[in-house]
Each structure stands twice: as C-alpha cells, then as structure tokens.
C-alpha cells in the first residue's frame, strides 16, 4: 500500500545515540510531505485529464464511426444515382433511336409517295401534252383547210351582192 502524506507526517523514528538532528529530519520530512502531496495532486489531475481525454476519444470515435457510416451511405447513394442515371440515359438513347427510325421510315414512306405522285404527274403531263398537241394540230388542220378560203370568198361575194342590190333598189 502506498504511503500517504499523513503517513509520512506521523512517522516516528527511534532515537539512537548520536542520531540525526531531529529538526533537520522534521524539516526534510515536511519538504517530502509537500512534494508528495504535490505529486499526488498532480497524479489525480492527470488521472482526471486522462479520464476526460478518454471520454473525448470515445466521443470522437463515435463521430468517426458515424462519419464513416455516412460516407458509405453517401457513396452507395451516389453509386445508385449513377446507375439510375446510366439506365435512364440508355432508355433515352433507345427512345431517341426509335424516334429516329420512325422519322426515317416516315420520311422514306413520304418520299416514295411523292415519287409515285411525281411519276403520275409526269404521265398526266405527257397525256395532256399529247392531247393538247393533237388539239392544236387539229386546229391547224382546220386553218389550213381550203374551206376557209371558200368561206372568205363567200362572204365577200355575199357582201358585194348585197351592196349591189341595195344600190339598185335605191
């Protein structure tokens, strides 16, 4: 069992012949008592400080553990968000490809319809041109016909005769 300052203070020594000077021994023991009390106080203070620091270490260990868990949760959440974003991006790309295919197919279909319409219009244009040419040729044949000359002569003769008759009657 360790000594206490009180043990040191109450310590009695046997007196011998030509022993130590009692005042010097008492003075030395008083100094030892003071130093020992100081050492005990410092030891208690250090023990209290160690206890406090251990508590703080425990607190910080809890915080560290919580932070580590939070980091793991955040990493998992980030990974989940990344996976979700990749999945969504793939879906968007697939949908865009489908739309592009649909647009291309619609465009091809429309271009085919337009090509068919153009061919039909070309045929109609040829038919119209042929009919129009035939009409014009028929009209030219009519113009080239001698009947026109006869008609012109007829009219002139009729006009001339009518004038003569009108003169005679007057």
Secondary structure, 3 states (H helix, E strand, C coil): CCCCHHHHHHCCCCCCCCCCCHHHHHHHHHHHHHHHHHHHHHHHHHHHHHHHHHHHHHHHHHHHHHHHHHHHHHHHHHHHHHHHHHHHHHHHHHHHHHHHHHHHHHHHHHHHHHHHHHHHHHHHHHHHHHHHHHHHHHHHHHHHCCHHHHHHHHHHHHHHHHHHHHHHHC
